[in-house]
Amino acid sequence: MTKSMTGYGRSDFSIAGRSFTVEAKSLNHRYLDIKLRMPERFFALEENIRAMIKKLFSRGHFSILIKPSDAGSEASGVNTPLVNLCVEAAETLKARGIKGELTIDAVIGLRDIFSVGGASDDTSDDLNALSSALGIAFSSLSKWRAKEGEELSEDISSRLSYMEEAAKGFEKAAPEIERAYRERLTEKITTLIGDDVDEKRILTEAAFVAEKSAFDEEIMRLKSHLQRFRQYLSADGPVGRKMDFLCQELLREINTTGSKVTDVVVTQKIVDVKAELEKIREQVQNIE
């Protein structure tokens, strides 16, 4: 099942009478990128959180926020040791001739200025409660990614259908385009060199040049790539990078075909196909 890299999930949990909320957001990213924001008491659990994300997801930018449900009621007071350190640092800097004043606004804006249940040597209770909450949040996030992935898959599938029909049209038109090209080429050669040259030689040369302008191999590879794209849409696991690479291969075959074709109708169709492929490529950027 195709999955998007965009999602959101949240959950509430309690530890020793204190309530917290965990929010998990994910956006598209080339790799797995994790950003964590949480109270000091959970710092020791950072690697556990990262390991949990790596086990469940392969790509995306993840923002994990853990916060007290009610910062005002949950705060156990001002982090006095941190304030003392700030005051001492300010006095030391002043003694060295550095100008400036330490203000309340500056201190209030410091990270962890309010202590919310400091870290404990025994983190097992915190880990159990947080892991359970993260499991719920990640489950919601996964469902979100799956739902959006399904919508992306439907959109891409409809565009693939357009490209498949176009490929069939190219394949059907190829023999007639090749025949007409060969006739025009024969006429031009005859006009240039006159009627005194062996007709078989003219036809042979015309056939050789026309063969180099044939695009049946490109159409065959184009159809093969489209079929592989269909397989990726229904595959389990991350396929975004494979789809992105396949978009490049599709564009290569379409461009090569366009460089060989002079038929106005087919040329216009190729322009339309390239437009559909570009829309697919944009969608693929958000697939895991």
Helices and strands as residue ranges (DSSP letters): E 7-15, E 18-27, E 32-37, G 40-45, H 46-56, E 60-68, H 71-74, H 80-95, H 104-108, H 124-193, H 199-212, H 216-233, H 240-260, H 264-284
